């Protein structure tokens, strides 16, 4: 359990240092890279299946996550504040 707490704390500190360095909007790009690396490492190192669902889901994940950051994207991106 101690190892989990230490690694999680280290990950959060690294992420917040990244946010301070490049800004919050650019730092969130990491959250789109992480699952990609996890899937490929799972397939290569752990022998997990690379199924049709992965092949279909990955492009949907990339487009859905990256599209709102691109000007002229057909997917509406609305930000509301509660106040």
N, C-alpha and C positions, 0 to 999 in steps of 0.2 A: 504494500500500500504506500509506503514511503516513496518508493521509486515512481509510482504513478503521480503522487502529489508533486514531487520535485520536477518531473518531466513536464507536467501540465503548467506549473509555475514558470518554468523556463520557456515554454512555448508562448505563454501569454506575454512575458516580458519581451521576447523577441518580436512578437506581433506588434506590440505597442511601440517598440523602437522603430519598426518599419512604418507605422502610422505617423510617427513624429517626423520621420525622414522624408517620406514621399506623399503624405496626405492620406486621408481616409478613403477617398474614392479610388485611388490607385492601389492602395493596400488590399482592397477587397478582391482584386484580380487573383490574388493567391488562393482564394477560396475556390476558384474555378480550376486552378492547376492541381490542387491537392487531390481531388477525387480521380482525376485522370492518372496521376502517378500511382495512386493506390490500386486502381483497376489493373494497370499494366504490371505492377510489381506482384499483385496477387496472382495474375496469370502466369508470369514468368517464374517467380520464386515458390509459390505455394501450389501451383498446378490447378488453380481454379478454372472453371470453364469460361471460355469466351463465347457467350451465347448470342443468339440473334437479338435478344432484348438489349444486350450491351451495345451491339452494333447500331441498333435503332435509337437507343436512349442517349448515347453519347453526343451525337450531333444536336439532338433536341436540347440537351443540357447546355451545350456551348452556345447555341443560338439564343436560347431563352435567357441565359445569364449575361451574354455580351451585347445582345441587340439593343437594349434600352440605353446603352452608352453611346450608340452610333446615331448621328444626326439623320433624320429621315426614316427611322425605323418604323415599320408598320405596327409594332406592338406598343400600345400606349403605356407611358410611364408617368404616373401621377404621384406626386409626393404631397401628402397632407400633414399638417401639424395639428396636434391637439393642444388646445390651449385654453 
